[in-house]
Amino acid sequence: MPPISVPTFSSRGGTAIPALGFGTSPMTGSFSPDTIVAALKAGYRHLDAARKYGTEEQVGEGIRAAGVSRADIFLTTKVSHENLHTADFHRSVDQSLKALQVDYVDLLLVHWPNLKIPLGETMQALAKEKRDGRARHIGVANFTTGLLGEALQLCPEPLVALQAEYHPYLDQTKLLNFVRERGLVYIAYCPLGRGRLFSDPVLAEIAKAKGRSIAQIALRWLIQQKVAPIPRSSNPQRIADNTKVFDFTLSDDEMKRISALKRADGRIANPKDRALPPWD
Ligand SMILES: NC(=O)c1ccc[n+]([C@@H]2O[C@H](COP(=O)([O-])OP(=O)(O)OC[C@H]3O[C@@H](n4cnc5c(N)ncnc54)[C@H](OP(=O)(O)O)[C@@H]3O)[C@@H](O)[C@H]2O)c1
């Protein structure tokens, strides 16, 4: 089976972001460059890294081992919430570029907000990385509508993407509408609910009817909302299977049935060790 060619979603300013990406957080301890090779072989061209994951070295090694041209890869990394003062921020990007062995990333994100550090200072540092060419595009992750609105006002360069949790168990209607109105691309993390979706009877029924896997149904549900999922897998077969989401369509009724699975306790990533504004 040849690798897929991934379509893109565009921000209002015209930044094209591949509609499917590959997550690189180390959920089970070790993370091998072979996983990145498998992902690039399967056709992913959008890789989601972060300084915090401790896997940037392996991601960089995998990119080089796969022999895919740097220019053909949309590479994201993130600066952690502890490093949002100016000097820390730039040091974190130095470390990321060194670990990834690249001169620039395609998307640089603030990983989580930090209410103890002035947002204006962080937005200046983020914009400087873009102006200096170390980040082609910039954005934020885990920001609420209120914080994103502030960030858009404070940042001297355009923000093109918001990355936040989204899957059928989590209602993100308010955030998604806000992001769309402002012309950003929504990138969905935990798109498979970190495995929680796989025993869902409604998803299983739709998957059976379509002759697809539950993972493919969940990813397709996001893509049909013009949201770009970044699933992770350590298994080459599942890595490839998760790319087969551009050759079928969910009906309006199927989309609605999946949206109705939202639950009050659906959120997975919710750190309790720091002050965060209430979720939307
Ligand atoms: N910005 C943020 O704060 C933030 C937070 C969380 C995550 N992220 C990003 O989002 C990425 C994805 O999120 P995630 O890794 O937390 O969760 P996820 O992608 O929703 O779920 C990953 C889990 O699903 C399993 N899986 C994948 N494909 C499968 C398939 N086809 N069938 C059965 N099981 C399958 C994987 O197991 P196997 O490995 O065994 O296949 C793994 O246990 C992360 O890697 C990271 O890059 C960002």
Ligand as a Chemical Component Dictionary entry (heavy atoms), coordinates in Angstrom:
data_LIG
# 
_chem_comp.id                   LIG 
_chem_comp.type                 NON-POLYMER 
_chem_comp.pdbx_formal_charge   0 
_chem_comp.three_letter_code    LIG 
# 
loop_
_chem_comp_atom.comp_id 
_chem_comp_atom.atom_id 
_chem_comp_atom.alt_atom_id 
_chem_comp_atom.type_symbol 
_chem_comp_atom.charge 
_chem_comp_atom.model_Cartn_x 
_chem_comp_atom.model_Cartn_y 
_chem_comp_atom.model_Cartn_z 
_chem_comp_atom.pdbx_ordinal 
LIG N1  N1  N 0  -0.344 19.943 23.860 1  
LIG C1  C1  C 0  -0.547 19.093 24.850 2  
LIG O1  O1  O 0  -0.651 19.480 26.030 3  
LIG C2  C2  C 0  -0.686 17.626 24.551 4  
LIG C3  C3  C 0  -1.221 16.768 25.529 5  
LIG C4  C4  C 0  -1.355 15.417 25.236 6  
LIG C5  C5  C 0  -0.950 14.944 23.986 7  
LIG N2  N2  N 1  -0.405 15.799 23.053 8  
LIG C6  C6  C 0  0.050  15.315 21.716 9  
LIG O2  O2  O 0  -0.980 14.539 21.148 10 
LIG C7  C7  C 0  -0.475 13.246 20.807 11 
LIG C8  C8  C 0  -1.588 12.200 20.865 12 
LIG O3  O3  O 0  -2.173 12.149 22.144 13 
LIG P1  P1  P 0  -1.960 10.897 23.111 14 
LIG O4  O4  O 0  -0.693 10.215 22.713 15 
LIG O5  O5  O -1 -2.049 11.399 24.501 16 
LIG O6  O6  O 0  -3.236 9.999  22.903 17 
LIG P2  P2  P 0  -4.022 9.309  21.634 18 
LIG O7  O7  O 0  -3.291 9.563  20.362 19 
LIG O8  O8  O 0  -5.439 9.724  21.775 20 
LIG O9  O9  O 0  -3.968 7.778  22.022 21 
LIG C9  C9  C 0  -2.782 7.029  21.959 22 
LIG C10 C10 C 0  -3.096 5.606  22.420 23 
LIG O10 O10 O 0  -3.968 4.987  21.469 24 
LIG C11 C11 C 0  -3.395 3.742  21.065 25 
LIG N3  N3  N 0  -3.702 3.582  19.626 26 
LIG C12 C12 C 0  -3.299 4.383  18.606 27 
LIG N4  N4  N 0  -3.839 3.964  17.443 28 
LIG C13 C13 C 0  -4.580 2.884  17.718 29 
LIG C14 C14 C 0  -5.381 2.008  16.946 30 
LIG N5  N5  N 0  -5.523 2.198  15.637 31 
LIG N6  N6  N 0  -5.993 0.982  17.565 32 
LIG C15 C15 C 0  -5.870 0.768  18.910 33 
LIG N7  N7  N 0  -5.127 1.567  19.699 34 
LIG C16 C16 C 0  -4.483 2.620  19.113 35 
LIG C17 C17 C 0  -1.927 3.838  21.333 36 
LIG O11 O11 O 0  -1.418 2.571  21.683 37 
LIG P3  P3  P 0  -0.283 1.828  20.786 38 
LIG O12 O12 O 0  0.948  2.667  20.901 39 
LIG O13 O13 O 0  -0.168 0.497  21.443 40 
LIG O14 O14 O 0  -0.831 1.760  19.388 41 
LIG C18 C18 C 0  -1.878 4.741  22.550 42 
LIG O15 O15 O 0  -2.031 3.987  23.737 43 
LIG C19 C19 C 0  0.664  13.050 21.815 44 
LIG O16 O16 O 0  1.540  12.001 21.450 45 
LIG C20 C20 C 0  1.288  14.427 21.796 46 
LIG O17 O17 O 0  2.101  14.612 20.652 47 
LIG C21 C21 C 0  -0.304 17.138 23.314 48 
# 
loop_
_chem_comp_bond.comp_id 
_chem_comp_bond.atom_id_1 
_chem_comp_bond.atom_id_2 
_chem_comp_bond.value_order 
_chem_comp_bond.pdbx_ordinal 
LIG N1  C1  SING 1  
LIG C1  O1  DOUB 2  
LIG C1  C2  SING 3  
LIG C2  C3  SING 4  
LIG C2  C21 DOUB 5  
LIG C3  C4  DOUB 6  
LIG C4  C5  SING 7  
LIG C5  N2  DOUB 8  
LIG N2  C6  SING 9  
LIG N2  C21 SING 10 
LIG C6  O2  SING 11 
LIG C6  C20 SING 12 
LIG O2  C7  SING 13 
LIG C7  C8  SING 14 
LIG C7  C19 SING 15 
LIG C8  O3  SING 16 
LIG O3  P1  SING 17 
LIG P1  O4  DOUB 18 
LIG P1  O5  SING 19 
LIG P1  O6  SING 20 
LIG O6  P2  SING 21 
LIG P2  O7  DOUB 22 
LIG P2  O8  SING 23 
LIG P2  O9  SING 24 
LIG O9  C9  SING 25 
LIG C9  C10 SING 26 
LIG C10 O10 SING 27 
LIG C10 C18 SING 28 
LIG O10 C11 SING 29 
LIG C11 N3  SING 30 
LIG C11 C17 SING 31 
LIG N3  C12 SING 32 
LIG N3  C16 SING 33 
LIG C12 N4  DOUB 34 
LIG N4  C13 SING 35 
LIG C13 C14 SING 36 
LIG C13 C16 DOUB 37 
LIG C14 N5  SING 38 
LIG C14 N6  DOUB 39 
LIG N6  C15 SING 40 
LIG C15 N7  DOUB 41 
LIG N7  C16 SING 42 
LIG C17 O11 SING 43 
LIG C17 C18 SING 44 
LIG O11 P3  SING 45 
LIG P3  O12 DOUB 46 
LIG P3  O13 SING 47 
LIG P3  O14 SING 48 
LIG C18 O15 SING 49 
LIG C19 O16 SING 50 
LIG C19 C20 SING 51 
LIG C20 O17 SING 52 
# 
